[in-house]
Amino acid sequence: MSDEMHHFSMGIWLLGLAFVVSVVGSVVGLACTRHSISATTRGSRMRWLSMAALSIGGVGIWLMHFIAMLGFSVPGSPIRYSLMWTIVSALISVTAVFIGLLIIGTKFRLSRLLVGGLVMGVAVNVMHYTGMRALRFQGEIHYDVYFVALSLLIAVVAATVALLFTMILESTGLRFFAGVIMGVAVVSMHYTGMAAVEVVHDPSAKVPEGLEVFSFLFPVFVFGLLALAVPIVAVLTTSDHVTAHMDSAADDLALEAQEFAVRD
């Protein structure tokens, strides 16, 4: 197989893996978001939203980005990554998604939906370019402003649509479709953002220092998939009705405990 054909086949393989990871993270995260809407206690809602933010921001967006980056190369230069900027990009992604989900609330309001979709879309975009900031090679990167703007538009529109479907659709199958839309959006945004990249290679530049992407990506990939087991089990074993019932029961127990304490 020629180098060109090998590169093409690897690119297709990575695109497929990145897409699957993004869809899985998005589907699980949006399912957790739906359960947060049914929650009747603040503590329960925060737990569901935290699992949603980790699933969407940590797996669906951040992990997908670095899997896709395995296909990025600069001929004649080694590729390294800054650990600090890699961690920062993960924190931005998870935190911003959490804030976006918090904004949309538990009842459908168009204004909240638009702001939440904007925050989540921008989170996807900012994570991408912060992740690119972690990139180290002999040379520098410039960006085509039009492709950058297009990548932002794709992320915001699709995130808003996915959140809309999650809030208004009762069918599990249709909510799964919302997760697929979110996954498509994240992957589309990534590759649109990569189309904006203009690499200037400088062979005389200092050889970069930092981590090889696979050295930190493999353990993170394994850890990320294991971490998804918690929200997946929670989603599969808890219906919206059961969530509300459990929260109501917890409230009743707390109230009875307070009354007992007062009587004593």
C-alpha positions in Angstrom: 0.0 0.0 0.0 1.4 3.4 -0.9 1.9 6.1 1.8 -0.9 8.2 0.3 -3.3 5.3 0.4 -2.2 4.4 3.9 -2.7 8.0 5.0 -6.2 8.0 3.4 -7.3 4.7 5.0 -6.0 5.8 8.4 -7.9 9.1 8.0 -11.1 7.3 7.3 -10.5 4.9 10.3 -9.9 7.9 12.6 -12.9 9.8 11.3 -15.1 6.8 12.0 -13.7 6.3 15.5 -13.9 10.0 16.3 -17.5 10.0 15.1 -18.5 7.0 17.2 -16.9 8.4 20.4 -18.5 11.7 19.8 -22.0 10.2 19.3 -21.7 7.9 22.3 -20.6 10.8 24.6 -23.4 13.0 23.2 -26.1 10.4 23.4 -25.3 9.5 27.0 -24.8 13.2 28.0 -28.1 14.3 26.5 -29.9 11.3 28.2 -28.4 12.5 31.5 -29.6 16.1 30.6 -33.1 14.7 30.2 -33.0 13.0 33.6 -31.8 16.3 35.1 -35.0 17.9 33.8 -37.1 15.3 35.7 -35.2 15.6 38.9 -37.0 17.3 41.8 -34.1 18.0 44.1 -31.2 20.3 43.4 -28.6 17.7 44.5 -30.0 15.1 42.1 -30.2 17.6 39.2 -26.5 18.6 39.8 -25.4 15.0 39.7 -27.2 14.4 36.4 -25.8 17.6 34.9 -22.3 16.8 36.1 -22.5 13.4 34.4 -23.9 15.1 31.3 -21.1 17.6 31.2 -18.4 14.9 31.6 -20.1 12.8 28.9 -20.5 15.6 26.3 -17.6 17.8 27.2 -15.1 15.2 28.3 -15.8 12.4 25.9 -18.1 13.7 23.1 -16.0 16.8 22.4 -12.5 16.7 24.1 -11.7 13.0 23.6 -13.1 13.1 20.0 -10.8 16.0 19.2 -7.6 14.3 20.2 -8.6 11.0 18.5 -9.1 13.0 15.3 -5.8 14.7 15.8 -4.0 11.4 15.5 -4.3 11.9 11.8 -2.7 15.4 11.9 1.0 15.5 10.7 3.5 18.0 9.4 5.9 16.3 7.0 9.5 16.8 8.3 8.6 17.8 11.8 7.7 15.8 14.9 4.3 16.6 16.6 4.2 17.2 20.4 1.5 18.5 22.7 1.7 20.8 25.7 0.3 19.1 28.8 -0.9 22.4 30.3 -2.9 23.5 27.3 -4.3 19.9 26.9 -5.6 20.0 30.5 -7.0 23.6 30.0 -8.9 22.5 26.9 -10.5 19.7 28.8 -11.5 22.0 31.7 -12.9 24.5 29.3 -15.0 21.9 27.5 -16.5 20.3 30.6 -17.1 23.5 32.5 -18.7 25.4 29.5 -21.0 22.4 28.7 -22.1 22.3 32.3 -22.9 26.0 32.3 -24.8 25.7 29.0 -26.9 22.8 30.4 -27.5 24.8 33.6 -28.8 27.8 31.5 -31.5 25.8 29.6 -33.2 25.0 32.9 -36.0 22.4 33.3 -38.8 24.0 31.3 -38.7 24.9 27.6 -38.0 28.6 27.1 -36.7 29.8 23.8 -34.5 32.5 25.2 -32.8 30.1 27.6 -32.5 27.5 24.8 -30.8 30.0 22.5 -28.4 31.1 25.2 -27.6 27.5 26.3 -27.1 26.5 22.7 -24.8 29.4 22.1 -22.7 28.6 25.2 -22.4 25.0 24.3 -21.6 25.7 20.6 -18.9 28.2 21.7 -17.6 25.7 24.2 -17.1 23.1 21.4 -15.3 25.8 19.3 -13.2 27.2 22.0 -12.1 23.7 23.1 -11.1 22.9 19.6 -8.8 26.0 19.2 -7.5 25.7 22.7 -6.6 22.1 21.9 -4.9 23.3 18.8 -3.0 25.7 21.1 -1.4 22.7 22.7 0.1 21.6 19.4 3.9 21.9 19.1 5.9 21.4 15.8 8.6 23.1 13.8 6.7 26.0 12.5 3.4 27.8 13.2 -0.3 27.7 12.4 -2.4 30.4 10.8 -6.2 30.2 10.4 -8.6 31.1 7.6 -11.1 33.4 9.3 -14.0 32.3 7.1 -13.6 28.6 8.0 -13.2 29.6 11.7 -16.5 31.5 11.5 -18.2 28.6 9.7 -17.0 26.1 12.3 -18.5 28.3 15.1 -21.8 28.6 13.2 -22.0 24.8 12.8 -21.3 24.2 16.5 -23.9 26.7 17.8 -26.7 25.7 15.4 -26.3 22.0 15.9 -25.9 22.3 19.7 -29.1 24.3 19.9 -31.0 21.8 17.8 -29.7 18.9 19.9 -30.8 20.6 23.1 -34.2 21.5 21.6 -34.8 17.8 20.7 -33.7 16.7 24.1 -36.1 19.0 25.9 -39.2 18.4 23.8 -39.0 14.8 22.6 -40.4 12.1 24.8 -39.3 9.2 22.6 -36.0 7.5 23.6 -35.3 6.8 20.0 -35.8 10.4 18.9 -33.6 11.5 21.8 -30.9 9.1 20.5 -31.3 10.9 17.2 -30.6 14.2 19.0 -27.3 12.7 20.3 -26.4 11.7 16.8 -27.0 15.2 15.6 -24.7 16.5 18.4 -22.0 14.0 17.4 -22.3 15.0 13.7 -22.0 18.6 14.7 -18.9 18.1 16.9 -17.1 16.1 14.2 -18.2 18.5 11.4 -17.0 21.4 13.5 -13.7 19.8 14.1 -12.9 19.0 10.4 -14.2 22.5 9.4 -11.9 24.0 11.9 -9.0 21.8 10.6 -9.8 23.1 7.1 -9.1 26.6 8.5 -5.5 25.5 9.4 -2.6 26.9 7.3 0.7 25.3 8.4 3.9 27.1 7.9 6.8 24.6 8.3 10.2 26.0 9.5 12.8 23.2 9.4 15.3 25.6 11.2 13.0 26.0 14.2 13.8 24.3 17.5 12.6 20.7 17.8 9.4 20.8 19.9 9.2 19.4 23.4 6.1 17.9 25.0 4.0 14.8 24.9 3.4 12.5 21.9 -0.4 12.5 21.4 -0.7 8.7 21.7 1.2 8.6 25.0 -1.5 10.5 26.9 -4.4 9.7 24.6 -4.5 5.9 25.0 -4.8 5.9 28.9 -7.3 8.9 28.6 -9.3 6.9 26.0 -9.5 3.9 28.3 -10.3 6.0 31.3 -12.9 8.0 29.4 -14.8 4.9 28.2 -14.7 3.4 31.7 -16.0 6.7 33.2 -18.9 6.6 30.7 -20.0 3.3 32.4 -21.3 5.3 35.4 -23.8 7.6 33.5 -24.7 4.7 31.1 -25.7 2.5 34.0 -27.5 5.4 35.7 -29.5 6.2 32.5 -30.3 2.5 31.8 -31.5 1.8 35.3 -33.4 5.0 35.9 -36.5 6.1 34.0 -37.7 9.7 34.2 -40.6 8.6 36.4 -38.4 6.7 38.7 -36.0 9.7 39.0 -38.9 11.9 40.0 -40.3 9.3 42.4 -36.9 8.7 44.1 -36.4 12.5 44.5 -39.9 12.8 46.0 -39.2 10.0 48.4 -35.9 11.6 49.4 -37.7 14.9 50.1 -40.3 13.0 52.2 -37.6 11.3 54.2 -35.8 14.6 54.8 -39.1 16.2 55.9 -39.9 13.4 58.3 -36.4 13.6 59.8 -36.8 17.3 60.4 -40.2 16.8 62.0 -38.8 14.0 64.2 -35.9 16.3 65.2 -38.4 19.1 66.1 -40.5 16.8 68.3 -37.4 15.6 70.2 
